[in-house]
Amino acid sequence: MRGIKEELEEIRQHGLWRKLTPYRKMGGQTSDGMQQFASNDYLGLAHHPAITEAFQEGLRIHGHGAAASRLVCGTSHAHVALEAAIAERKGTARALTFSTGYAAAMGTIPALMGKSDFIIVDKLSHACLIDAAKLSGATIRVFPHNHVEKLGKLLESIRSQHGSEPRILIVTESVFSMDGDIAPLREIIALKQSYDAWLLVDEAHGFGVFGEQGGGLAEELGLQQDIELQMGTLSKAAGLAGGFIAGSSALIDLLINRARSFIYSTAPPPALAHAALRSVELIASAEGRALRKQLQTNVCILRESPVSSLLTPIIPVILGSNENAMQASSRLAEAGFVVPAIRYPTVPRNTARLRISVSAAHQESALHALRDQLKRLASC
């Protein structure tokens, strides 16, 4: 039987070795003065004093843990208030929170889809969406990234061969986590409506970043009412932890009764939900809008682009080989910048890259300095 050590050595030989590196984040910097360009804390809320205060208040009111699953006795007034606030931001009847975004996907997709159904997934969708689709037992079809024409052909083929009975779920992200581009939501929605399909949009990297109220790309484009399942996370722009699904009242009732990652998990700490409510409120406030504006300004500085409302804070620098990406990341670290090298299986083979993540908390001087370092790398 092949041993674990041999498997680890194989990982090393392919340039895919990973290890945990502890950082203590302080705004756009780590505690040792490194400029942090790896974090998904897009609005700089992970250390916002109002959210810290809300977390401490939540601990005083609710204690440390939920002590049971939501369906036993773990549901608190904090969970209910948070879900109502998320539903309001997403323009839906209701919302349901999970311990993580991964858990939200793994509970939701298998609860809705079965062996007689079809799931059509964008090729670059997050691993949690792919894993959840596989777990459901549905037939999976994959369309090339953002390729609307191919998506249409798949929908047409399924309906022509299998009729109107099977459920069809289209799955995509709003902002793609490793490429930083956005989905053509208008075109996807038009196809979904033509072929009587459902649409799940993962707003993990859009929630808090886009929209007047910070609801995400769907809000920015005025499309929230046309999407059956809006998925998101509280671990990125919201600065905390947790995932959610927003949709119709019937959808949420079904998930409460069938989503195994919800039913069989201890509820997230109510103090966390209490703090998350404050974060969601802040995102929708005038301060949240100011932070989004600052984020866009910072993105434009690093991209050297004119201001655009749809520029994302994720900037990939594709270098191809694992070795090139690791060397570039190390050189940036020597210059004082934390910029991760992303490799297979997170991205396709031979597309290893630097993934730069911009925050509203970054100082202009740090953005200019990183831009200069990237130019030096490109000239090598």
N, C-alpha and C positions, 0 to 999 in steps of 0.2 A: 504494500500500500504506500502510495506517495506521501511523504511527510510534509509537515507545514514548513519546515526550514527550506526544503527544495522549492516550494511554491514561493516563498519570500525571495529566494535568490533569483527566481525567474522574473519576479516583479522588478528587482534591481537591474537585471540585465537589459530589460526593455526600457529603462529610463522612466519607470512609472512609480518609483519609491516615494512614499509620502510619510510625513511625520507631523506630530502635533507641536505647534509653537505657541506658547502662551503670550498674549499681548494684553496690556491694560490700556484700553482706549481712553483718550482724553480729547474729545472733539475730533479735529482732523489729525491729531497726533497720537502716538503711543507714549507711554510714561517715560521712555528713554529718549524721547525727542525725534523718533522716526516719523516721517510724514506718512499717514495711513491712507493708502489708496486701494485697499482691498475690501473695506467694509461696505455693507449694503445699508448703512445708516444714512439714507439719502438726505434727510432733513436735519440731521444732527440731534435727534430727539432722545437718543439712548442715554444721554446725560442731562436732559432738560430738567431744571429744578422743579418745575410744576409737576412733572410726571414722577420724579423722585418723591416729592411730598405726597402725591396721591397714592403711591405704593406704600409709603409708611402709614398713611391714614387707613388704607385698606387692611394692613396688618393689624392695626389697633382694633378695627371694627370686626374683621372676619377671622383673624388668626392666620396661621401659616398654611394649612392644607385643607382640601375639600373633604378628605376622609372617606369618600365613596364615589361611585360613578354617578353621572348626572341623573340616571333613572332610579337610583336607590334613594340617596338623600344628599347628593353632592351638588345639586343645583341651588345657587344662591341668588339673591336679588341682584348682585353685581353681574352675574352671568346674563341674567335676563335684560338688564339695562344696557349692557354692552351689545348684545345681539340686536336690540331695538335700534341703537345708534348706528350700527353697521348697516342694517336694513335701510335706514333713512338715507345714509350716504350712498348706498348702491341703488336706491330707487326701487326697492323690492318690498314685498309684503312682509317677509321675515328673513332671518339669518340664523345660522347655527354655528357655534364655535367649536373647534377641536383643539387638541393639545399642540399640534403642529400643522403646517400646510401639508406635509407628507401624509399625515393621518387623515386630513380632510379629503385628499384625493383617494386614498386607499379605502376609506369608508364609503364615499359617495358613488364612485363609478361602479363598483360591484353591486351596490344596493339597487342601482337603476338598470343595469345591463346584464343579460344572461346569454346562454348558449345560442339562442335563436336570434340574437341581435348583432348589430355591426357597430364598430367604433372606428372612425376615420381620424387619424392623428397626424398632425404636422410632424415631419421627420425630426425637427429640432426641439420638440416638446420636452419638458423636464422629465427626469427619470421617474418621479413619483407618478406622473400621468401615464407613462408607459407601463410601469409596474402595476398600477391599478387596472389598466385596460387588460393586461394579461391575467390578472387575478379574477376578473369578471367572467372569464370563459367565453366572452363574445368573440366573433370573428373580427380580427384587426386588419385594417387596411391603412397604409402609410402613404401620404402624399408629399412630394418634394417641398422643401421649405417655402412657404408663402405662395405656392403654385396653385392659383385659383382655378386655372383651366383643368389641371389634373384632378383637383378635388371635385369639380363638376362632373367629370367623366366617371369617377368612382361612384358618386351619388346616382348618376343615371344608370350605371351598370347594376348596382344593388337593387334599385327599385324595379328595373325591367326584368331582372331574374327572379326576384323574391317578392315582388308586390308590395302592398302597403302595410302588411302585418308587422314585419320586424321593426323594432326601434333602431334608429340610426343616431348616433351621437358623434358630432364633430368636436374635436378637442384641439385647442391651440392656446398659446400664451398671448397676452396683449403686448408685452415687452419681453423679448427673448433674452434670457439671462446671460448667455455667453456671447451673443452677437450684437446685442444692444439695438436691434431693429424692431419694428412694430408689425403686428399682423394687419392685413387688409380686411379689417372687420366689416366694413360696409359690403364688400363683395362676398365675403363668407356668409353674412346674414342673408343676402339676396338668394344665394344658392340654398341655404338651409330652408328658407321659406318655400322655395320652388319645389323641393323634394321632401317636404314634411319631415325634417330632421330636427334634432335638438342641438344646441351649441353650448359647450362648456368653455369659458374663457378664464384662464388663470391670470389674475391681475397681481401676482406676487410682486412684480417689479414696476407696476403701474399705480397701485394704490398709494395714495399720498403724494405721488409725483405729478399726476395729471388731474385735470378737472378743477372747476371752480371751488368745489367742496373737497377736493382731494380724493374723489371716488375712483379715479383711475382713467384709463384710456377710453373706456366705454362712456364714461360721463363726459369727457373732453369732446367726444364725437357725437354726443347726444343719442347713444345707442343702447342705453341700459335697459329700456323696456323691450328690446328685441332679443335679449339673451336669456335663455332659460336658467343657466347655472353660472353664477359669477363667483369664482373662487378667489381667495386672497390670503394674505398673511399679515400678522401683526409683528413679525420679526425683522422687517426691513425698514421702510420709511416710518412706521409707527414706533420703532425703537424698543420693542418688547419681545414677546414670543406668543405663538399660537397661530392657528389657521381658521378660516371660515368659509362657509358656503352661503350665498345669498340667492333667494329665488322666491317662488310662490309658496303660499301657506301649505298647499298639498305636498310640495316637494320636501319641505322641512319636516312635516309630519311623517313622511315615508322614511326619511333619514333617521329620525328619532327611533323609529321602529325596526330599521333594517341595517343601518350603518354600523358594522361590527367594531370599527375603531372608535366609534362614539359610545356604543352600548357597553363595551367591555373594558373601558379605560377609566381610571379614576379621573374625576373632573380636574381641570386646571385650577390652581389655587385661586380662590375668590379675590384675594388681594391683587393678584395679577390682572384679573378682569376689571377690578376697580381702577387700577392704574391705566389699563388699556382704554377704558371709557374716556379718561381724561385725555389720552393721546388722540383718540378719534375726534374728540371735540376740538382739540387744539389744531389738528390738521384742517378742519373745516373753518377755522376762525381767520380773522384778518392776519394774525401772526403766521398761521399756516400758509396763507396765500403769499405773504412776504417771503417766507422761507422757500416756497416753490420758485418765486421770481429770482431769489438769490441763487438757487440751484441752477436755474437756466443760465444765468449770467456766468456762473463758474464753468458750466459745461461748454459754453461758447468760448470762454478764454482758452480752455485746454484744446478744444477742437479748432480754434482760430476760425470760427464760423460766425456769420451774422445771427442775431437772436432769432430763434424759431420755437414756437410753442410745442413742437413735437420732437425736439431733440431729447434723447434719453441720456441718463447719467452713466451708462455702461459703454465703455470705449475699448474694443478689442484691437490688439496689435498682433496680427497673425504672422507667426514666424516659421511654421511648418514642422520642424523636427522638435522632439522633446528636448534634445541637448541645447538647441538654440534658445528655446524658451527658458530653460533653467539658467543658462548663462546670462541671459538678459535680465532675468529677475535678480540674480546674484549681483550683477553690476549696479542695478538700481538700488539694491539694499546697501551696497558699499557707499553709494552717494546719499543715503539717508531716506530712501523711499521703500515702503512696503507695497509691492505690486506683485501679485501671485502669478506663477506660471500655471496655466490650465492645460491639462493633457488628457488623452484618452483614458477612460471612457467618458469623461465629462463632455468632451468635444470629439468629433470624428477623428479617425487616424489621420496623421500628417497635417493636422490643422492646429497643432499646439500653439499657444498664444499667451501674451500678457493680457490680463483682464483688469482694466483700470476702472475704478468705481469712484465717481465724483459725489461730493457731499456739499450741502449748503454751508457746512462748518469749515470748509477749506478756506484758507487765506489766499488772497490773490497772489502773494509772493510765492507760496508753495506751488500753485498752479503754473506760474511762469517757470519756476525752477524745474518742475517735472517735464514741462514741454521742452525745455532746453536739453535735458538729459535724454529724452526720447529722440531728439534730432541728432545727438551725438551717437546714440546707438545705431540709428539708421545709416549714418555715414561710415560706420565701421565695416 
